[in-house]
Amino acid sequence: MKDLVFNELTEFPLAADFREAYQRVTQFLQTYKARPVIFDKRIRLENHIGELQLTDSISLQDFCKNPKGRTVGALLLGLGRHPFIDPNTPEEDLYLEKSYKLNHHGDKKEAIGLASAYLNDTVCIGFESESFWKQIEHGLEISDNGLGSNFETVLSVSNSHHFKLQVFQEWIEFHQPVYLIKTTLEINEKRISLRHDHGKDVLLKFSNRLTKSPYITEIVNSLPFNPKCRNFIKSTDANGLIEIVLPHTDQGLGLIVQTTGRNIRETEKIAEILEKQFS
C-alpha cells in the first residue's frame, strides 16, 4: 500500500478564523475518507501533525482543545506519520542531490511534499486553501545542481471529487496490481474469423494454436499484410484487443485477437505471455 503525502504548500494562505479552519479540516477529512484502498491510513508529513498551523494563532493542537473542533481535529491528529522521506534510502539520496520546486503564481517554491510524493511514486493530499489547489496536476521542476532541469507531473488532491477525475483513474489503473482473468470458454467454443486472403491456411493453423490460451476468447480477423513488421506484437488496446504479426512470413501475415484484458496493463501483460508462448 502507498502513503498519501501532505502537501505543506496548501497550509497557506492560513485560514482567517476558527470557522474557516473548521471548514478546511472537515473537507480535508472528507477527501481522506474518499481515498481508494491502494492508500494506507497514515499521511506522511515533515513535522508532527499537531504543529500544523491553521490560522495565525491556531495550530491543529490548539484546534483540538476547542470543544467545537475536538472531534474532527482528533481524527486528523491521529493520521500523521513522519518524516516525509525515510532516512538512509535511495529516495533520500535523490532528494538531497536535487532541488524540487513548484511554480506557484510565478514564484518558485520549494515543494517538499510534492518531492516526496514523486520520489515515492505516490500522491499528495492537502487543504483547498485557495483556488490554485482545485487543480489536481502540478508540474514539479527538478533541478540537478545547475546542470539542467526537467518537469514531472505530481498529483495533489484537495477534495473528494479529485479521486473521480480521469487523470487520477489512469494513475490508479497504472499502479494497481495486475490480475488477469481466464476465459470460461472451451477451446472449441472460441470463434475464428479470417479473411479469404493468401496465407489463410497459415493463419488458421496458428489461430488453432492461439485458442489454447486461456486469455484468448476469439480470433477477430486477419490483419492487412505487414511485410516490414518485425515485432510479434504489433499493438495492444485497453479493450483487450491485440494485433499479432508473424514476422517470419514474407507477407507479414497477422491477426487481431480478443483477450480477457480489461485495461491496457492487463492487455499488455497478456501480450507478453502470448509472445513467450507462441512467437
N, C-alpha and C positions, 0 to 999 in steps of 0.2 A: 504494500500500500504506500501511497505517497502522502507527504505532509503538505498542507497548504502553508504558504509563507506570508506573513503580514507585510503589507506594503506600507512602510513607515512614512512615505511621502503623502499618504492620504490622511495623516494625522492633522495636516494643515490645509487650509486655514482652520484654526480651532473653532469650536462651537461658541456661539455668542453667550449662551447661558445654559443653565441646567436643563431646561426644556428641550433645547436643540440637541444637547448632548444625549439626552434620553432617546430622542428620535434616532440619533446616529447609532447608538449602541443597539437599539432594537432592530434596526434594519440590518446591521452587521450580523446579528444572531440569526435573523431570518435567512440571510444569504448563506450563512454557515450551515444551517439545518437543511438547506436545499442541495447541499453538495452531493455528488454521486458517491457511490460506495467505494470507488477507487481511492478516495482520500481518507486518511486516518482521522482520529478525533482531535489530535493536537495541532496547534498552529505555531509554526516557528517564528521567533522574533529575536531581536538582538538583546534586549534587556528584559528584566522581569515585567510581566504584563501589567502588574499593578502600577508601574511607573508611567504607563501610557497617559498622556495629557489630553484631556477632553476640552477644557476651557482654560483661560488664563490662570484660574485659581483652583481648578478641579482636576485631579488625577483620577484614574479608574479606582484607585484605592479609596480616595475621598468619596467618589460616586457611590461606592458600595456602603459607605457609612450612613448615607442618606436613606431613610426608610422608603422613599419613593423609588430609589434606584437599586436597593439592596438585592432584590430577586434577580433582575436581568444582569446587574453588574456582577453578581456572584457567578452566574453562568459563564460570562466572558472571562472572569478571573481564573476559572479552572481550566481554560483551554491552552494556556501558554506553554511553550517549550522553547528553550534557548540552548545554544546560540543559533544564529541564522545559518551558519555553516559549521559542520563538525570539524573540530581541530584535527590536525595530522592526517588529512585526507587529500587526495588529488584535487578535489573541489576547492579546498582552502588554498592550495598552491596556486591554482589558476586565478583565484580571487585576488591573491596578493601580488601576482605578476602583472595584472592588468587593471585598468580603470573601467568602471561601468557607470554610464551617465544617461540620464533621460532629459530630452529637450522638453521642458515644461514652460509653456508660454514664452519661448525664446531664451529661457535661462537653463543652462545645462546643470542639472543637479545630480549629485552622487546618489545612486539608487541601490542601496544595499539589499533590500528585499527582492527587487526585480533581478538583481545579480544572483542572489541565492536561488531564486526560482529557476533561472536559466541554467545555472550550474548543476542543479539537482533535477533538472528536467521535470519541473512541476509548475504550479500556478500560484499566483499571488491572490490574496484577499485583503480588502481594505474598506475604509469608510467612503461613502459617496459624499465627501466633504465639499465638492464643487463639481460643476458640470463636466470638467475635464475627465473625471473618473467614471462618467457614464459610458465611455467607450471601453471596450474590453482589450483591444490590441494596443500594445505600446512598443515603440522602437527603442531598443536599448543599444546605445553606442558603446562598443567595446574597443578600447584603445590599448595598444601594446607598446608602452614606453616611448611614445612618439614615433614609432616605426610605421604606424598605419592604424586604421580603424575599420570596423565593419559594424553593420547593424543586424541585430537579431530581434525577432518579434517575441514578446513575452505577454502572456495573458494575465490580466488582473481583474478579478470580479469584485463588484461592489453592490450588486443586487441579485436576487434570485433569478431574474429574467436572463441574466448573462449565461446561465447554465443551459438555456434553451437555444441559444444562438448557434447558427450553423458552424461558425468557426470553432466554437467550443465542442460541439458534437464531433467535428472532424478530429479535434485534439484527443477526445476520449476514444474514438474509434482506433486511432493510431497507437494509443498507449495501453489499451486493454489487451489481456492475453488472447491469443488466437485459439478458438475452439472450433475445430472442424466437425461437421456432421456428415454422416454417411447416408446415402440414399436407401430407401426401403425397397426400391425396385429390384426385381430379379434381372439377371443379365439378358434374358430373352424378352424382357418387357421394355428394354431400352430401345427407343426408335432410332433408326439410322436413315437419314435423308441425304442423298448425294446427287449432284447434277450428273447428267449423262455426258460427261466430258472425257477426253482422253486421259487415261490414268485412273478411271473409276475403279477398276479392279484392284489396283494397288491401295487406294484409299479405303475400299470396302474391307480388304484384308486387315489393314491397320485399324480400322474402326472396330472390327470384331475383337481385336486385342484391347483397345481402349475401354470398351464397355465392361471389361472385367474390373475396372477401377471402381471402388465403392463411392468415389466422389464425382463420377460422371453419370448424368441422368439421361443425356441424349446427344446424338451426333446431329447437329442442327443443319449443316450444309457443307458443301465444298467451298474452298476459297478460290478466287481467281489465281492464276499461276503467279508465283513469286520466284522466278529463276535466280534472282540476285540475293535472295534472303538466305542467310547462313545461320540463323537462330531457330532453334526448335520452337520456342515460344515467341510468337510474333507480337501478341498483345494480350492484355488481360483487362477485364472490366468489372466494375463494382457489382454488376448484376449477375456475376458468376460465369459470364461467357469468356472463353479462352480461344484464341486463334493459334493453331498449331501448323507448322510447316515442316515438311520432310526435306531437309536441305540436301540429302544425298540424291534426290531425284533431279534430273536435268531441268524439268519444268518448274520445280519448286512447288510440288503438289501440297495442298494443305486443306485443313478443315476447321470448322467452328464447332466447339463442343460446349454444351451446357453443363455446368458443375453445380455442386451444392453450396458454392461460395455465396455468402450473404453480404459481403462488403469487399472492398479492394484488397484488404490484408488477407482475408481468407482465400480469395481467388488467387492471389499471388503465391500463397503457401501451397495451394493445390497445384498450381503450375510448376512449382519446384519439385513436388512429388512426382508429377507426371513426367517431367523431364528426366528425372533419375531412373524412373521405371521403364520408359518407353523410347527415349531418344536414341 
